[in-house]
Amino acid sequence: MSQKKIALVTGSAKGLGKALLWRLAQNGFIPILHYQSSKVEAENFLAELQNICSEAQAIQADINQMNEVERLFQMIDNQYN
């Protein structure tokens, strides 16, 4: 049984996080795009990522709030575990 490789990069709707997540997706990871307020950028980038990996997803969360961090990881765990 092979395990799925999942990559969560915070702040990955733009900039360095976007570039890093793109590279991870190209290398076989399931990309989890995190954004806080860049919804339009996240949606556009998610569309690009889904051309590489249909399982790519975007999750909005304020990672300054512990309950949001917990929700973020719970969503990923529910989806892939």
C-alpha positions in Angstrom: 0.0 0.0 0.0 1.5 3.4 -1.0 0.9 6.4 1.2 -0.1 9.7 -0.4 2.4 12.5 0.0 0.6 15.7 1.1 2.1 19.1 1.1 0.6 22.0 3.1 2.2 25.3 2.5 0.9 28.2 4.5 0.4 31.5 2.6 0.7 29.7 -0.7 -1.8 31.8 -2.8 1.1 34.0 -3.9 4.8 34.7 -3.7 7.3 32.2 -2.3 4.7 29.9 -0.9 3.0 29.6 -4.3 6.3 28.8 -6.0 7.1 26.2 -3.3 3.7 24.5 -3.5 3.9 24.5 -7.3 7.2 22.6 -7.2 5.9 20.1 -4.6 2.9 19.4 -6.8 5.2 18.8 -9.8 7.1 16.3 -7.7 4.0 14.2 -6.9 2.7 15.7 -3.7 -1.0 16.4 -3.2 -0.9 20.2 -2.8 -2.9 21.9 0.0 -3.1 25.6 -0.7 -3.6 27.7 2.4 -4.7 31.3 2.3 -6.0 33.8 4.8 -7.5 36.6 2.7 -6.2 36.2 -0.9 -9.3 34.3 -2.0 -9.2 35.3 -5.7 -5.5 34.5 -6.0 -6.1 31.2 -4.2 -9.0 30.2 -6.5 -6.9 31.0 -9.6 -3.9 29.1 -8.4 -6.0 26.2 -7.3 -7.3 25.9 -10.9 -3.7 25.7 -12.1 -2.8 23.1 -9.4 -5.7 20.9 -10.3 -4.2 20.5 -13.8 -1.3 18.7 -12.1 -3.2 17.0 -9.3 -7.0 16.7 -9.3 -6.9 16.2 -5.5 -5.4 19.7 -4.9 -7.5 21.8 -2.6 -7.5 25.3 -1.0 -8.3 26.0 2.6 -8.9 29.4 4.2 -7.7 29.8 7.7 -6.3 32.5 10.0 -3.3 30.7 11.4 -2.9 33.3 14.1 -5.9 31.6 15.8 -5.2 28.2 17.3 -8.8 27.0 16.6 -8.3 27.8 12.9 -5.1 25.8 12.8 -6.8 22.9 14.4 -9.7 23.1 11.9 -7.2 23.3 9.0 -5.4 20.1 10.1 -8.7 18.4 10.9 -10.0 19.1 7.4 -6.8 17.6 5.9 -6.9 14.6 8.2 -10.6 13.9 7.4 -9.9 14.1 3.7 -6.8 12.0 3.5 -6.9 9.6 6.5 
